[in-house]
Amino acid sequence: MKPFLSIAFAAFLMVAGISHFLYPGVYIVLIPPYLPYPEILNVLAGSSEIILGAALLIPSLRRIASIATILLFIVFIPVHIYFIQEGSCIDNSLCVPKWIGWLRLVLIHPVLIILVYYIGLASPKKHLNVFTWNK
């Protein structure tokens, strides 16, 4: 299961990164106005997602790529908050019901972080067995 999740998530991340270049207007307007140089930030975000997605597929880089991906997702939190503050609808970009904006922030975003942790940082030997107490 873990190899499948690793490949699927890496592909998801790389496709998301490529979309920053194919549809920059969608992403640039989602960047809060208090952050400078939104075009450059969009390129950095897209490039990071592509590079980290590829690195997650390389066993020797998976751990550091997982850490960097988690940090990247944490850096994206202000974008999710800004999207909610704007009513989950940005002109000429993404418009969804407000509850979806909240869902992305409080559920989907943390689930993605947990998934990355599982893919690259969790060791099966260190997992707590919930059925027995290991002493």
LUMVEX-558102 format. One record per residue: residue in one letter; x, y, z of N, C-alpha, C in turn. Coordinates in nm, 4 decimals, always signed. Each point is the difference from the previous one (the first is absolute). Example, Ala and Ser with C-alpha at 12.3 -4.5 7.8 and 13.67 -1.06 7.14 Angstrom:
- r n_x n_y n_z ca_x ca_y ca_z c_x c_y c_z
- a +1.3190 -0.5690 +0.7800 -0.0890 +0.1190 +0.0000 +0.0900 +0.1200 +0.0000
- s -0.0350 +0.1050 -0.0720 +0.0820 +0.1190 +0.0060 -0.0770 +0.1090 +0.0730
This chain:
- r n_x n_y n_z ca_x ca_y ca_z c_x c_y c_z
- m +0.0814 -0.1195 +0.0000 -0.0814 +0.1195 +0.0000 +0.0861 +0.1263 +0.0000
- k +0.1074 -0.0010 +0.0784 +0.0847 +0.1173 +0.0100 +0.0638 +0.0365 -0.1348
- p +0.0513 -0.0976 -0.0776 +0.0553 +0.0373 -0.1315 -0.1048 +0.0643 -0.0908
- f -0.1221 -0.0535 +0.0003 -0.1058 +0.0585 -0.0818 -0.0289 +0.1433 +0.0438
- l -0.0135 +0.0231 +0.1318 -0.0260 +0.1347 +0.0507 +0.1133 +0.0957 -0.0347
- s +0.1237 -0.0490 +0.0080 +0.1154 +0.0844 -0.0326 -0.0049 +0.0455 -0.1449
- i -0.0256 -0.0931 -0.0888 -0.0047 +0.0319 -0.1431 -0.1198 +0.0907 -0.0310
- a -0.1149 -0.0333 +0.0554 -0.1211 +0.0793 -0.0251 +0.0155 +0.1424 +0.0529
- f +0.0540 +0.0134 +0.1209 +0.0153 +0.1340 +0.0568 +0.1053 +0.0791 -0.0763
- a +0.1102 -0.0646 -0.0368 +0.1037 +0.0687 -0.0765 -0.0566 +0.0504 -0.1332
- a -0.0797 -0.0826 -0.0664 -0.0632 +0.0406 -0.1260 -0.0951 +0.1176 +0.0232
- f -0.0807 -0.0092 +0.1064 -0.0915 +0.1093 +0.0356 +0.0767 +0.1298 +0.0207
- l +0.1100 -0.0066 +0.0731 +0.0790 +0.1192 +0.0304 +0.0622 +0.0585 -0.1265
- m +0.0511 -0.0863 -0.0875 +0.0609 +0.0496 -0.1238 -0.1039 +0.0610 -0.0940
- v -0.1169 -0.0615 -0.0091 -0.1075 +0.0565 -0.0829 -0.0437 +0.1352 +0.0565
- a -0.0114 +0.0088 +0.1324 -0.0344 +0.1282 +0.0628 +0.1064 +0.1052 -0.0325
- g +0.1264 -0.0402 +0.0046 +0.1076 +0.0932 -0.0323 -0.0051 +0.0462 -0.1447
- i -0.0240 -0.0922 -0.0908 -0.0093 +0.0352 -0.1421 -0.1162 +0.0959 -0.0241
- s -0.1088 -0.0191 +0.0734 -0.1161 +0.0877 -0.0197 +0.0306 +0.1454 +0.0367
- h +0.0982 +0.0238 +0.0870 +0.0415 +0.1368 +0.0314 +0.0538 +0.0705 -0.1242
- f +0.0575 -0.0765 -0.0921 +0.0546 +0.0583 -0.1230 -0.1030 +0.0045 -0.1118
- l -0.0893 -0.0976 -0.0027 -0.1030 -0.0031 -0.1040 -0.1112 +0.1015 +0.0272
- y -0.0322 +0.0218 +0.1260 -0.1106 +0.0883 +0.0398 +0.0456 +0.0979 +0.1089
- p +0.1003 +0.0814 -0.0268 +0.0531 +0.0868 +0.1060 -0.1027 +0.0979 +0.0559
- g -0.0919 +0.0449 -0.0836 -0.0998 +0.0960 +0.0464 -0.0878 -0.0538 +0.1110
- v -0.0256 -0.1298 -0.0029 -0.0823 -0.0619 +0.1044 +0.0709 +0.0099 +0.1348
- y +0.1300 -0.0190 -0.0001 +0.0756 -0.0043 +0.1250 +0.0425 +0.1385 +0.0479
- i +0.0381 +0.0861 -0.0916 +0.0526 +0.1315 +0.0389 -0.1031 +0.0796 +0.0793
- v -0.1266 -0.0060 -0.0404 -0.1029 +0.0764 +0.0727 -0.0313 -0.0605 +0.1366
- l +0.0411 -0.1239 +0.0233 -0.0208 -0.0625 +0.1314 +0.1069 +0.0408 +0.1012
- i +0.1073 +0.0606 -0.0480 +0.1090 +0.0419 +0.0891 -0.0429 +0.1286 +0.0701
- p +0.0042 +0.0016 +0.1332 -0.0435 +0.1193 +0.0743 +0.0770 +0.1243 -0.0443
- p -0.0680 +0.1146 -0.0053 +0.0636 +0.1226 -0.0492 +0.1154 +0.0495 +0.0871
- y +0.0077 -0.0456 +0.1248 +0.1101 +0.0437 +0.0858 +0.1304 -0.0737 -0.0305
- l -0.0058 -0.1041 -0.0848 +0.1222 -0.0689 -0.0409 +0.0513 +0.0630 -0.1290
- p +0.1286 +0.0360 -0.0042 +0.0531 +0.0669 -0.1189 +0.0257 -0.0974 -0.1156
- y +0.0045 +0.0536 -0.1203 +0.0385 -0.0735 -0.1207 -0.0798 -0.1290 -0.0211
- p -0.1310 +0.0105 -0.0154 -0.0820 -0.1212 -0.0140 +0.0379 -0.0868 -0.1199
- e +0.0456 +0.0601 -0.1087 +0.0395 -0.0803 -0.1163 +0.1201 -0.0875 +0.0321
- i +0.0955 +0.0571 +0.0719 +0.1191 -0.0768 +0.0387 -0.0372 -0.1076 +0.1019
- l -0.0866 +0.0342 +0.0946 -0.0440 -0.0988 +0.0985 -0.0719 -0.1165 -0.0673
- n -0.0789 +0.0292 -0.1024 -0.0681 -0.1058 -0.0739 +0.0999 -0.0929 -0.0683
- v +0.1014 +0.0574 -0.0626 +0.1031 -0.0812 -0.0660 +0.0760 -0.0835 +0.1033
- l +0.0318 +0.0612 +0.1133 +0.0707 -0.0738 +0.1064 -0.0859 -0.1141 +0.0543
- a -0.1293 +0.0259 +0.0197 -0.0893 -0.1048 +0.0507 -0.0113 -0.1140 -0.1001
- g -0.0232 +0.0332 -0.1260 -0.0118 -0.1028 -0.1034 +0.1274 -0.0799 -0.0167
- s +0.1120 +0.0701 -0.0044 +0.1300 -0.0685 -0.0137 +0.0265 -0.0906 +0.1191
- s -0.0316 +0.0499 +0.1192 +0.0203 -0.0797 +0.1213 -0.0836 -0.1268 -0.0031
- e -0.1254 +0.0121 -0.0418 -0.0867 -0.1175 -0.0045 +0.0514 -0.1035 -0.1009
- i +0.0472 +0.0465 -0.1137 +0.0533 -0.0926 -0.1011 +0.1254 -0.0699 +0.0524
- i +0.0918 +0.0779 +0.0530 +0.1271 -0.0551 +0.0490 -0.0244 -0.0947 +0.1179
- l -0.0836 +0.0412 +0.0938 -0.0254 -0.0848 +0.1170 -0.0766 -0.1262 -0.0379
- g -0.0926 +0.0111 -0.0949 -0.0710 -0.1190 -0.0469 +0.0963 -0.1012 -0.0593
- a +0.0927 +0.0482 -0.0816 +0.1004 -0.0901 -0.0590 +0.0909 -0.0577 +0.1078
- a +0.0404 +0.0840 +0.0956 +0.0900 -0.0466 +0.1065 -0.0658 -0.1053 +0.0885
- l -0.1318 +0.0076 +0.0163 -0.0698 -0.1014 +0.0805 +0.0089 -0.1391 -0.0626
- l +0.0276 -0.0061 -0.1290 +0.0116 -0.1289 -0.0691 +0.1394 -0.0623 +0.0133
- i +0.0955 +0.0773 +0.0492 +0.1382 -0.0475 +0.0134 +0.0241 -0.0376 +0.1461
- p +0.0183 -0.1279 +0.0278 +0.0116 -0.0446 +0.1398 +0.1022 +0.0777 +0.0828
- s +0.1141 +0.0327 -0.0567 +0.1028 +0.0694 +0.0768 -0.0378 +0.1457 +0.0308
- l -0.0971 +0.0545 -0.0731 -0.0437 +0.1381 +0.0217 -0.1357 +0.0095 +0.0683
- r -0.0665 -0.1128 +0.0178 -0.1384 +0.0011 +0.0477 -0.0156 +0.0678 +0.1357
- r +0.0903 -0.0244 +0.0921 -0.0129 +0.0590 +0.1338 +0.0114 +0.1519 -0.0056
- i +0.1020 +0.0522 -0.0621 +0.0170 +0.1458 -0.0068 -0.1099 +0.0631 -0.0852
- a -0.0429 -0.0683 -0.1050 -0.1095 +0.0516 -0.0829 -0.1298 +0.0037 +0.0793
- s -0.0212 -0.0972 +0.0868 -0.1204 -0.0015 +0.0836 +0.0004 +0.1175 +0.0972
- i +0.1133 +0.0238 +0.0624 +0.0114 +0.1130 +0.0921 -0.0256 +0.1307 -0.0744
- a +0.0616 +0.0156 -0.1158 -0.0169 +0.1224 -0.0793 -0.1446 +0.0163 -0.0483
- t -0.0648 -0.1100 -0.0355 -0.1393 +0.0070 -0.0447 -0.0916 +0.0412 +0.1144
- i +0.0236 -0.0538 +0.1176 -0.0794 +0.0404 +0.1168 +0.0196 +0.1487 +0.0275
- l +0.1235 +0.0467 -0.0062 +0.0263 +0.1428 +0.0208 -0.0675 +0.0844 -0.1082
- l +0.0015 -0.0476 -0.1236 -0.0668 +0.0714 -0.1089 -0.1501 +0.0107 +0.0271
- f -0.0611 -0.1086 +0.0445 -0.1427 +0.0038 +0.0303 -0.0301 +0.0958 +0.1154
- i +0.0903 +0.0090 +0.0962 -0.0181 +0.0957 +0.1091 +0.0096 +0.1429 -0.0537
- v +0.0926 +0.0227 -0.0912 +0.0144 +0.1318 -0.0623 -0.1258 +0.0373 -0.0791
- f -0.0711 -0.0981 -0.0533 -0.1220 +0.0255 -0.0773 -0.1199 +0.0381 +0.0870
- i +0.0076 -0.0175 +0.1301 -0.1147 +0.0267 +0.0876 -0.0535 +0.1426 -0.0155
- p +0.0843 +0.1039 -0.0070 -0.0555 +0.1349 -0.0182 -0.0850 +0.0143 -0.1273
- v +0.0324 -0.0748 -0.1035 -0.0796 +0.0036 -0.1232 -0.1398 -0.0556 +0.0270
- h -0.0069 -0.1092 +0.0740 -0.1303 -0.0585 +0.0340 -0.0807 +0.0947 +0.0889
- i +0.0654 +0.0637 +0.0949 -0.0684 +0.0949 +0.0883 -0.0501 +0.1200 -0.0801
- y +0.0830 +0.0525 -0.0881 -0.0401 +0.1133 -0.0848 -0.1201 -0.0382 -0.0853
- f +0.0014 -0.1201 -0.0536 -0.1110 -0.0469 -0.0835 -0.1306 -0.0010 +0.0799
- i +0.0052 -0.0455 +0.1227 -0.1187 -0.0010 +0.0867 -0.0430 +0.1435 +0.0323
- q +0.0973 +0.0863 +0.0305 -0.0316 +0.1389 +0.0309 -0.0685 +0.0700 -0.1180
- e +0.0332 -0.0417 -0.1193 -0.0594 +0.0590 -0.1198 -0.1331 -0.0654 -0.0371
- g -0.0530 -0.0820 +0.0884 -0.1288 -0.0636 -0.0231 +0.0075 -0.1228 -0.0884
- s +0.1192 -0.0581 -0.0099 +0.0241 -0.1191 -0.0826 -0.0324 +0.0239 -0.1469
- c +0.0149 +0.1249 -0.0407 -0.0226 +0.0346 -0.1404 +0.0908 +0.1163 -0.0369
- i +0.0894 -0.0252 -0.0925 +0.0912 +0.1020 -0.0490 -0.0393 +0.0297 -0.1447
- d -0.0169 +0.1275 -0.0325 -0.0374 +0.0375 -0.1369 +0.0956 -0.0610 -0.1026
- n -0.0552 -0.0486 -0.1076 +0.0777 -0.0600 -0.1104 +0.0843 -0.1190 +0.0449
- s -0.0434 -0.0654 +0.1049 +0.0753 -0.1144 +0.0490 -0.0975 -0.1015 +0.0578
- l +0.0365 -0.0522 +0.1139 -0.0749 -0.1070 +0.0644 -0.1174 +0.0558 +0.0807
- c -0.1182 -0.0553 -0.0204 -0.1182 +0.0331 +0.0793 -0.0667 -0.1301 +0.0435
- v -0.0066 -0.0198 +0.1299 -0.0638 -0.1193 +0.0561 -0.0824 +0.0434 +0.1210
- p -0.0916 -0.0846 +0.0450 -0.0710 +0.0322 +0.1243 +0.1001 +0.0185 +0.1148
- k -0.0330 +0.0895 +0.0912 +0.0926 +0.0332 +0.1085 +0.0403 -0.1229 +0.0815
- w -0.0917 -0.0955 +0.0176 +0.0328 -0.1186 +0.0792 +0.1115 -0.0815 -0.0654
- i +0.0134 +0.0078 -0.1320 +0.1091 -0.0714 -0.0674 +0.1336 +0.0665 +0.0313
- g +0.0005 +0.1319 +0.0074 +0.1221 +0.0707 +0.0414 +0.0444 -0.0434 +0.1386
- w -0.0963 -0.0105 +0.0912 +0.0314 -0.0471 +0.1356 +0.0450 -0.1450 -0.0008
- l -0.0668 -0.0817 -0.0798 +0.0362 -0.1417 -0.0100 +0.1444 -0.0156 -0.0476
- r +0.0382 +0.0797 -0.0986 +0.1374 -0.0052 -0.0498 +0.1002 +0.0343 +0.1096
- l -0.0345 +0.1009 +0.0816 +0.0929 +0.0448 +0.1039 +0.0070 -0.0966 +0.1176
- v -0.1135 -0.0410 +0.0522 +0.0014 -0.0752 +0.1258 +0.0005 -0.1513 -0.0161
- l -0.0291 -0.0504 -0.1195 -0.0007 -0.1449 -0.0168 +0.0973 -0.0458 -0.1090
- i -0.0175 +0.0484 -0.1200 +0.0807 -0.0502 -0.1114 +0.1472 +0.0344 +0.0177
- h +0.0278 +0.1233 +0.0382 +0.1400 +0.0416 +0.0183 +0.0701 -0.0853 +0.1065
- p -0.0586 -0.0176 +0.1190 +0.0634 -0.0876 +0.0994 +0.0122 -0.1455 -0.0467
- v -0.0994 -0.0507 -0.0713 +0.0074 -0.1376 -0.0501 +0.1174 -0.0142 -0.0967
- l +0.0207 +0.0993 -0.0852 +0.1145 -0.0053 -0.0921 +0.1321 +0.0011 +0.0771
- i +0.0075 +0.0792 +0.1048 +0.1220 +0.0030 +0.0822 +0.0233 -0.1357 +0.0659
- i -0.1050 -0.0604 +0.0531 +0.0115 -0.1329 +0.0615 +0.0419 -0.1036 -0.1045
- l -0.0564 +0.0100 -0.1188 +0.0358 -0.0924 -0.1078 +0.1478 +0.0113 -0.0355
- v +0.0490 +0.1223 -0.0115 +0.1426 +0.0191 -0.0298 +0.0856 -0.0556 +0.1128
- y -0.0424 +0.0217 +0.1235 +0.0733 -0.0566 +0.1131 +0.0056 -0.1522 -0.0120
- y -0.1126 -0.0598 -0.0298 -0.0072 -0.1461 -0.0129 +0.0895 -0.0499 -0.1131
- i -0.0023 +0.0692 -0.1118 +0.0775 -0.0422 -0.1171 +0.1501 +0.0070 +0.0270
- g +0.0441 +0.1087 +0.0612 +0.1439 +0.0211 +0.0072 +0.0652 -0.0021 +0.1352
- l -0.0776 +0.0094 +0.1059 +0.0624 +0.0123 +0.1316 -0.0369 -0.1104 +0.0971
- a -0.1185 -0.0562 -0.0166 -0.0439 -0.1035 +0.0937 +0.0715 -0.1308 -0.0296
- s +0.0527 -0.0582 +0.1033 +0.0654 -0.1296 -0.0124 -0.0938 -0.1067 +0.0550
- p -0.0245 -0.1066 -0.0762 -0.0911 -0.1037 +0.0500 +0.0440 -0.0585 +0.1337
- k +0.1295 -0.0022 +0.0260 +0.0502 -0.0567 +0.1243 -0.0322 +0.0880 +0.1201
- k -0.0253 +0.1274 -0.0236 -0.0249 +0.0918 +0.1099 -0.1481 +0.0231 +0.0261
- h -0.0853 -0.0579 -0.0805 -0.1439 +0.0186 +0.0198 -0.0452 -0.0688 +0.1281
- l -0.0861 +0.0640 +0.0718 -0.0572 -0.0588 +0.1203 -0.1032 -0.1029 -0.0414
- n +0.0135 -0.1181 +0.0550 -0.0993 -0.1036 -0.0257 -0.1175 +0.0279 +0.0926
- v -0.1154 +0.0332 -0.0596 -0.1145 +0.0391 +0.0810 -0.0687 -0.1188 +0.0663
- f +0.0371 -0.1214 -0.0376 -0.0653 -0.1185 +0.0561 +0.0768 -0.0592 +0.1161
- t +0.1272 +0.0320 +0.0102 +0.0795 -0.0493 +0.1124 +0.0881 +0.1132 +0.0496
- w +0.0355 -0.0069 +0.1241 +0.0911 +0.0976 +0.0556 +0.1415 -0.0551 -0.0058
- n +0.0847 +0.0701 -0.0746 +0.1394 -0.0434 -0.0095 +0.0746 +0.0624 +0.1170
- k +0.0752 -0.0843 +0.0696 +0.0762 +0.0500 +0.1161 +0.1453 +0.0148 -0.0338
